[in-house]
Each structure stands twice: as C-alpha cells, then as structure tokens.
C-alpha cells in the first residue's frame, strides 16, 4: 500500500504493545459516544515498508486484530509467501474480472487502430454491444444477454448480427487468454450466415449502368465506379489509393491497410490501367498537389460520394442495391459463373483473409463449373462411355 495522504495523522496505538499497529481518529465518524478509530499496520516486504489499512473500530476491528493480521503478513514474507495487502488483493480480483468495455479497450488497443477491419469492428461493438453489455463482467454474461443483443438487432443483416456476436466472443477469449477474466461460461449460438445476401446485376442492368457511366458529366466519379466494377475493390480501398500504390510496370495495385489489416496486392488489368491513367491526368489539372487517385474535397482523402446514388437512380438499379458492395459482389459472381476461376483464386482477388468467406458467399454460383467437372470426372471413370 502506498503512503497515506493522512500519514501524519497516524499514531502508534501503544508504544509498548502491538508493534507496527497504528491508528487515526475521525471526529466525523462516531463509535458509541466517542470518535471512531481506524487501524493500520506496517510491515516490510522485499525490504520496503508497506502500509495497509485494516478497518474501523465501529466495524469490529481492534488493535489485537490488526496485530494478528500483521503477524500473518510477516510470517508469509519470512517464508517466501506471496504477501499482498487487502487493497492489492481487491485490485487483483478486479484486474482478473474486467468488464466487457474494459476488455474491449485492451483488445482493440493491441489490434491497432489503423486497420480498416479494426475500425469497423470497434464501430460495430460500440453501436450494438457496448450499450447493453459494456458494464458487465464477462463471467456475469448469460444466454439471456446474448438473446437481448439478438432481439435489439432484429431486422439487421445476418452478417451484422453475426459480427456483433463474434466481437463478444473474441473479446471474451482475449480476456481469458490474458487472465483478465474467467471467460464465458457457455458457447454463443451464432446465427446461420448461409442467407448472406449477395448482390449482382443482370446483363441488362450492366448495359444500362455502363451507358449511364459513359454519359455521366463528372467522369471522375464514373471512373471510380468502373474501377470498383472491374476490380472488386472495396469503397474504402478505392478512396485511399495513391499514386505510389499503382505500379504500371509490374501491373500491380497495392492496397494499404485494407479490411484484412495487412497490405495486399491485386493485379492491374489493362482496362483499369487505362481508367486510372485518365483519372491521374484529370487529377493533375484539378488538384495538382494531391496524391490521391480519386481525391475528395480540396484534394484530400475522399470520405464519401453522393453522386453514386444519383448514378444508381439514373441507371434504374434496385433501391436496395448498395453500389460499392454490389459491384464487388457482381465482380465475384461474374468470375464464379465463368467457371474459369477457382474459389481460392476469387478469394485472392478479393483479398479475403479467410477462404471460408469466399466459399460461403460464392460457391453456389459455380453450377456451370461443377457440371463441367462432373462431365470430366465421367470421362476419366468411363473413357469409352462405359462400353
């Protein structure tokens, strides 16, 4: 225990008895008809003097009780025991049973705050989990609490609900691993993600969309959407692209701090190369000091694009079609339907950190490829048609 601010008020209880037992009187607190008395002990731990508050006379403490406690502390210290004050024990228990919010702060701190995925997960936690469970220690979280989260998120996308519950699971596991909490006492039942919505365009919608882009008066926005359509890049990844991220010699686009948290490379195809070169020429005239491929206000980092909604409306795309998400899905679905790309390759092009994501979302778009594989297997098994 650190030195007390009221240390000067501490006095030895009796100079001849109860060595190391001190006390102070409080006129504000009463014990019977007189002032209350608080007892303290002092002892040495690893050569350093330690002070510990024992308790008040009105709570039943006495000089003898304090002296007995001091003797226990000294005995443990002499025999190499782990000597801790009551305050330290309480603090240790608190450190090992932190609330979900406290664990979340530690978890996201070790993840780092720059990665797009970490920022999104933090937003999801703060919005959906913290208001209901943030002040609860992990060991007090129950099935009912998880059901309350699900009920509060009713109507949200399955992926959003799944992500919120996954944050609870990850943070609790982090706390248990680092001895900050006992961990959850049950397994969270996660919702089925098989019904994750995959948005894509029909051939007629693609034609109309491209026609609108080609005629759009602000071609910098049209070029941005074409890059999304022909690469499958996420909105934030496109917004953050800078000149140094485009390698026209090796034909590579480098993604800095993408959703996966690790820098990634995707191929620069000839169509996108032409689009980006045109965009850079436009940018040099409009914002000569900017290094962003698709700059925002004043040449800085773009944070939004209101024009895309007007383009969506002009192209008569479905109202629920999320244009950047939709174009990314459309890119993946087109590759899957072609039968020329494996799911692993599609996942690489989309920079998925987990192959499961690719399989869950796009495996069922491979009917042609699966049929072709079945026919090839038949040829191998029955080279002469079974004759």
GISUL-V591316 format. One record per residue. N is the residue number from 0. RES is the residue in three letters. SS is DSSP state (helix for helix, strand for strand, loop for the rest). NEAR is the number of other ideal C-beta (glycine too) atoms within 8 Angstrom. D_LAST is the distance of its C-alpha to the last C-alpha in Angstrom with 2 decimals. Layout:
N&RES&SS&NEAR&D_LAST ; N&RES&SS&NEAR&D_LAST
//
This chain:
0&UNK&loop&9&90.27 ; 1&UNK&loop&4&91.79 ; 2&UNK&loop&5&95.57 ; 3&UNK&loop&10&96.80 ; 4&UNK&loop&4&98.41 ; 5&UNK&loop&7&101.11 ; 6&UNK&helix&8&101.50 ; 7&UNK&helix&4&105.16 ; 8&UNK&helix&6&105.71 ; 9&UNK&loop&10&104.40 ; 10&UNK&strand&7&107.06 ; 11&UNK&strand&6&107.00 ; 12&UNK&loop&11&107.37 ; 13&UNK&loop&8&109.91 ; 14&UNK&loop&3&111.05 ; 15&UNK&loop&3&111.50 ; 16&UNK&loop&6&108.51 ; 17&UNK&loop&10&104.79 ; 18&UNK&loop&6&104.16 ; 19&UNK&loop&9&101.64 ; 20&UNK&strand&15&101.93 ; 21&UNK&strand&12&103.05 ; 22&UNK&strand&12&103.63 ; 23&UNK&strand&11&104.56 ; 24&UNK&strand&7&106.28 ; 25&UNK&strand&9&105.26 ; 26&UNK&strand&5&107.95 ; 27&UNK&strand&3&105.28 ; 28&UNK&strand&9&103.67 ; 29&UNK&strand&8&105.81 ; 30&UNK&strand&10&105.72 ; 31&UNK&loop&4&108.26 ; 32&UNK&loop&3&111.46 ; 33&UNK&strand&6&110.82 ; 34&UNK&strand&9&108.44 ; 35&UNK&strand&12&104.96 ; 36&UNK&strand&11&104.06 ; 37&UNK&strand&12&100.73 ; 38&UNK&strand&18&100.09 ; 39&UNK&strand&15&98.28 ; 40&UNK&strand&15&97.60 ; 41&UNK&strand&10&97.23 ; 42&UNK&strand&12&95.71 ; 43&UNK&strand&8&94.23 ; 44&UNK&strand&9&90.53 ; 45&UNK&loop&5&89.55 ; 46&UNK&loop&4&93.09 ; 47&UNK&strand&6&93.17 ; 48&UNK&strand&6&95.24 ; 49&UNK&strand&10&93.25 ; 50&UNK&strand&12&94.68 ; 51&UNK&strand&14&93.19 ; 52&UNK&strand&11&94.33 ; 53&UNK&strand&11&94.73 ; 54&UNK&strand&9&95.91 ; 55&UNK&strand&11&98.87 ; 56&UNK&helix&11&101.66 ; 57&UNK&helix&8&101.02 ; 58&UNK&helix&6&97.47 ; 59&UNK&loop&7&98.88 ; 60&UNK&loop&10&98.82 ; 61&UNK&loop&8&101.79 ; 62&UNK&helix&12&102.92 ; 63&UNK&helix&7&101.91 ; 64&UNK&helix&12&98.38 ; 65&UNK&helix&16&98.09 ; 66&UNK&helix&13&99.47 ; 67&UNK&helix&8&96.96 ; 68&UNK&helix&11&94.07 ; 69&UNK&helix&14&95.47 ; 70&UNK&helix&8&95.68 ; 71&UNK&helix&8&92.00 ; 72&UNK&helix&14&91.07 ; 73&UNK&helix&9&93.23 ; 74&UNK&helix&9&91.89 ; 75&UNK&helix&10&88.27 ; 76&UNK&helix&13&89.17 ; 77&UNK&helix&6&91.02 ; 78&UNK&loop&6&88.09 ; 79&UNK&loop&4&85.47 ; 80&UNK&loop&7&84.11 ; 81&UNK&loop&4&82.57 ; 82&UNK&loop&7&85.68 ; 83&UNK&loop&7&85.09 ; 84&UNK&loop&9&87.47 ; 85&UNK&helix&8&86.80 ; 86&UNK&helix&9&86.24 ; 87&UNK&helix&9&83.71 ; 88&UNK&helix&9&81.88 ; 89&UNK&helix&8&81.75 ; 90&UNK&helix&8&80.49 ; 91&UNK&helix&9&77.82 ; 92&UNK&helix&8&76.60 ; 93&UNK&helix&8&76.55 ; 94&UNK&helix&8&74.58 ; 95&UNK&loop&10&71.99 ; 96&UNK&loop&11&71.69 ; 97&UNK&loop&14&71.60 ; 98&UNK&strand&10&70.83 ; 99&UNK&helix&18&67.56 ; 100&UNK&helix&9&69.44 ; 101&UNK&helix&9&70.95 ; 102&UNK&helix&16&67.58 ; 103&UNK&helix&15&66.06 ; 104&UNK&helix&8&68.76 ; 105&UNK&helix&13&68.01 ; 106&UNK&helix&12&64.23 ; 107&UNK&helix&12&64.35 ; 108&UNK&helix&8&67.00 ; 109&UNK&helix&7&64.77 ; 110&UNK&helix&10&61.84 ; 111&UNK&loop&8&64.04 ; 112&UNK&loop&9&65.02 ; 113&UNK&loop&6&63.66 ; 114&UNK&loop&12&59.92 ; 115&UNK&helix&11&58.85 ; 116&UNK&helix&11&56.74 ; 117&UNK&helix&13&59.77 ; 118&UNK&helix&10&61.98 ; 119&UNK&helix&9&59.57 ; 120&UNK&helix&12&59.21 ; 121&UNK&helix&11&63.00 ; 122&UNK&helix&8&63.43 ; 123&UNK&helix&13&60.94 ; 124&UNK&helix&14&62.75 ; 125&UNK&helix&7&66.19 ; 126&UNK&helix&8&65.25 ; 127&UNK&helix&11&63.25 ; 128&UNK&helix&16&63.99 ; 129&UNK&helix&12&67.48 ; 130&UNK&helix&6&69.46 ; 131&UNK&helix&9&68.19 ; 132&UNK&helix&11&67.64 ; 133&UNK&loop&11&69.37 ; 134&UNK&loop&6&72.47 ; 135&UNK&loop&10&70.66 ; 136&UNK&strand&10&70.14 ; 137&UNK&helix&17&66.48 ; 138&UNK&helix&9&67.16 ; 139&UNK&helix&6&68.64 ; 140&UNK&loop&13&65.60 ; 141&UNK&loop&7&63.97 ; 142&UNK&helix&6&61.02 ; 143&UNK&helix&6&63.42 ; 144&UNK&helix&11&64.15 ; 145&UNK&helix&13&60.47 ; 146&UNK&helix&8&60.20 ; 147&UNK&helix&9&63.29 ; 148&UNK&helix&16&61.63 ; 149&UNK&helix&11&58.61 ; 150&UNK&helix&7&60.95 ; 151&UNK&helix&8&63.01 ; 152&UNK&loop&11&59.91 ; 153&UNK&loop&6&58.52 ; 154&UNK&loop&3&57.18 ; 155&UNK&loop&7&56.35 ; 156&UNK&loop&7&52.86 ; 157&UNK&helix&11&50.77 ; 158&UNK&helix&8&50.54 ; 159&UNK&helix&11&54.35 ; 160&UNK&helix&13&54.86 ; 161&UNK&helix&11&52.30 ; 162&UNK&helix&10&54.10 ; 163&UNK&helix&14&57.49 ; 164&UNK&helix&14&56.37 ; 165&UNK&helix&9&54.70 ; 166&UNK&helix&13&58.11 ; 167&UNK&helix&16&59.74 ; 168&UNK&helix&10&57.18 ; 169&UNK&helix&9&57.44 ; 170&UNK&helix&13&61.24 ; 171&UNK&helix&15&61.58 ; 172&UNK&helix&9&59.28 ; 173&UNK&helix&13&61.30 ; 174&UNK&helix&15&64.50 ; 175&UNK&helix&12&63.29 ; 176&UNK&helix&6&62.04 ; 177&UNK&loop&7&65.41 ; 178&UNK&loop&5&67.45 ; 179&UNK&loop&13&68.80 ; 180&UNK&loop&13&67.65 ; 181&UNK&loop&8&66.08 ; 182&UNK&loop&10&62.89 ; 183&UNK&loop&10&61.44 ; 184&UNK&loop&5&61.51 ; 185&UNK&loop&6&58.25 ; 186&UNK&loop&4&54.91 ; 187&UNK&loop&9&54.89 ; 188&UNK&loop&5&52.28 ; 189&UNK&loop&8&50.75 ; 190&UNK&loop&9&49.55 ; 191&UNK&loop&6&45.89 ; 192&UNK&helix&10&45.25 ; 193&UNK&helix&5&41.92 ; 194&UNK&helix&6&43.86 ; 195&UNK&loop&10&45.30 ; 196&UNK&loop&5&45.70 ; 197&UNK&loop&10&43.94 ; 198&UNK&loop&10&45.61 ; 199&UNK&loop&8&43.99 ; 200&UNK&loop&10&44.61 ; 201&UNK&loop&5&42.79 ; 202&UNK&helix&6&42.36 ; 203&UNK&helix&6&45.37 ; 204&UNK&helix&11&47.47 ; 205&UNK&helix&10&46.64 ; 206&UNK&helix&8&47.79 ; 207&UNK&helix&10&51.00 ; 208&UNK&helix&11&51.67 ; 209&UNK&helix&8&51.34 ; 210&UNK&helix&9&53.59 ; 211&UNK&helix&11&56.21 ; 212&UNK&helix&11&56.05 ; 213&UNK&helix&7&56.50 ; 214&UNK&helix&5&59.54 ; 215&UNK&loop&11&61.08 ; 216&UNK&loop&3&64.67 ; 217&UNK&loop&7&64.41 ; 218&UNK&helix&9&61.58 ; 219&UNK&helix&11&62.02 ; 220&UNK&helix&12&60.64 ; 221&UNK&helix&12&57.85 ; 222&UNK&helix&13&56.88 ; 223&UNK&helix&12&56.87 ; 224&UNK&helix&13&54.40 ; 225&UNK&helix&12&52.18 ; 226&UNK&helix&14&52.07 ; 227&UNK&helix&15&51.07 ; 228&UNK&helix&9&48.33 ; 229&UNK&helix&10&46.89 ; 230&UNK&helix&11&47.21 ; 231&UNK&loop&9&47.01 ; 232&UNK&loop&11&50.27 ; 233&UNK&loop&10&52.45 ; 234&UNK&helix&8&55.73 ; 235&UNK&helix&9&57.88 ; 236&UNK&helix&11&55.94 ; 237&UNK&helix&14&56.55 ; 238&UNK&helix&12&60.21 ; 239&UNK&helix&11&60.78 ; 240&UNK&loop&11&59.29 ; 241&UNK&strand&9&61.89 ; 242&UNK&helix&7&62.08 ; 243&UNK&helix&6&61.55 ; 244&UNK&helix&10&58.20 ; 245&UNK&strand&11&56.66 ; 246&UNK&strand&9&55.59 ; 247&UNK&loop&7&55.03 ; 248&UNK&loop&4&54.37 ; 249&UNK&loop&4&51.63 ; 250&UNK&loop&9&50.44 ; 251&UNK&strand&9&50.88 ; 252&UNK&strand&14&52.55 ; 253&UNK&strand&11&54.17 ; 254&UNK&strand&14&54.67 ; 255&UNK&loop&8&57.83 ; 256&UNK&loop&9&58.04 ; 257&UNK&loop&15&55.05 ; 258&UNK&loop&12&54.16 ; 259&UNK&loop&10&52.42 ; 260&UNK&loop&12&55.76 ; 261&UNK&loop&6&54.54 ; 262&UNK&loop&8&54.69 ; 263&UNK&strand&9&51.33 ; 264&UNK&strand&8&50.01 ; 265&UNK&strand&11&47.75 ; 266&UNK&strand&8&46.75 ; 267&UNK&loop&12&48.99 ; 268&UNK&loop&9&46.86 ; 269&UNK&helix&5&48.39 ; 270&UNK&helix&8&49.12 ; 271&UNK&helix&13&50.91 ; 272&UNK&helix&11&52.72 ; 273&UNK&helix&8&54.22 ; 274&UNK&helix&12&55.19 ; 275&UNK&helix&13&56.92 ; 276&UNK&helix&9&58.80 ; 277&UNK&helix&10&60.11 ; 278&UNK&helix&13&61.11 ; 279&UNK&helix&10&62.96 ; 280&UNK&helix&8&64.94 ; 281&UNK&helix&10&65.93 ; 282&UNK&helix&14&66.85 ; 283&UNK&helix&8&69.04 ; 284&UNK&helix&6&71.16 ; 285&UNK&helix&9&71.32 ; 286&UNK&loop&10&71.59 ; 287&UNK&loop&6&72.34 ; 288&UNK&loop&4&73.06 ; 289&UNK&loop&9&69.89 ; 290&UNK&loop&5&66.89 ; 291&UNK&strand&16&64.54 ; 292&UNK&loop&13&61.82 ; 293&UNK&loop&14&62.30 ; 294&UNK&loop&13&65.87 ; 295&UNK&loop&12&67.58 ; 296&UNK&helix&4&71.23 ; 297&UNK&helix&6&73.50 ; 298&UNK&helix&10&70.62 ; 299&UNK&loop&9&69.93 ; 300&UNK&loop&8&66.82 ; 301&UNK&loop&10&65.28 ; 302&UNK&loop&5&65.13 ; 303&UNK&loop&5&64.00 ; 304&UNK&loop&7&63.22 ; 305&UNK&loop&6&64.45 ; 306&UNK&helix&8&63.19 ; 307&UNK&helix&11&59.55 ; 308&UNK&helix&8&60.26 ; 309&UNK&helix&8&61.82 ; 310&UNK&helix&15&58.82 ; 311&UNK&helix&10&56.52 ; 312&UNK&helix&8&58.71 ; 313&UNK&helix&8&58.84 ; 314&UNK&loop&11&55.05 ; 315&UNK&loop&6&54.88 ; 316&UNK&loop&12&52.60 ; 317&UNK&loop&4&52.38 ; 318&UNK&loop&4&55.54 ; 319&UNK&loop&5&53.74 ; 320&UNK&loop&10&51.86 ; 321&UNK&loop&7&53.35 ; 322&UNK&helix&13&53.23 ; 323&UNK&helix&11&52.85 ; 324&UNK&helix&9&50.63 ; 325&UNK&helix&13&48.65 ; 326&UNK&helix&12&48.15 ; 327&UNK&helix&13&47.00 ; 328&UNK&helix&12&44.42 ; 329&UNK&helix&13&43.40 ; 330&UNK&helix&13&42.84 ; 331&UNK&helix&17&40.56 ; 332&UNK&helix&12&38.63 ; 333&UNK&helix&9&38.12 ; 334&UNK&helix&12&36.68 ; 335&UNK&helix&14&34.42 ; 336&UNK&helix&9&33.10 ; 337&UNK&helix&9&32.34 ; 338&UNK&loop&8&29.55 ; 339&UNK&loop&4&31.02 ; 340&UNK&loop&10&33.18 ; 341&UNK&loop&5&32.60 ; 342&UNK&helix&13&34.95 ; 343&UNK&helix&8&36.67 ; 344&UNK&helix&9&37.45 ; 345&UNK&helix&14&38.74 ; 346&UNK&helix&11&40.90 ; 347&UNK&helix&8&42.28 ; 348&UNK&helix&12&43.19 ; 349&UNK&loop&11&44.87 ; 350&UNK&loop&11&46.60 ; 351&UNK&loop&10&45.60 ; 352&UNK&loop&9&47.12 ; 353&UNK&loop&5&44.57 ; 354&UNK&helix&9&40.78 ; 355&UNK&helix&6&40.85 ; 356&UNK&helix&10&42.73 ; 357&UNK&helix&15&40.01 ; 358&UNK&helix&9&37.25 ; 359&UNK&helix&9&39.40 ; 360&UNK&helix&10&40.28 ; 361&UNK&helix&13&37.36 ; 362&UNK&helix&10&34.05 ; 363&UNK&helix&5&33.47 ; 364&UNK&helix&10&33.81 ; 365&UNK&loop&12&30.46 ; 366&UNK&helix&7&28.08 ; 367&UNK&helix&9&26.69 ; 368&UNK&helix&10&26.29 ; 369&UNK&helix&8&24.64 ; 370&UNK&helix&8&22.11 ; 371&UNK&helix&9&21.36 ; 372&UNK&helix&8&21.07 ; 373&UNK&helix&8&18.61 ; 374&UNK&helix&8&16.36 ; 375&UNK&helix&8&16.79 ; 376&UNK&helix&8&16.05 ; 377&UNK&helix&8&12.69 ; 378&UNK&helix&8&11.90 ; 379&UNK&helix&6&13.25 ; 380&UNK&helix&5&11.47 ; 381&UNK&loop&7&7.88 ; 382&UNK&loop&5&8.57 ; 383&UNK&loop&5&5.58 ; 384&UNK&loop&5&5.56 ; 385&UNK&loop&4&3.80 ; 386&UNK&loop&3&0.00
//
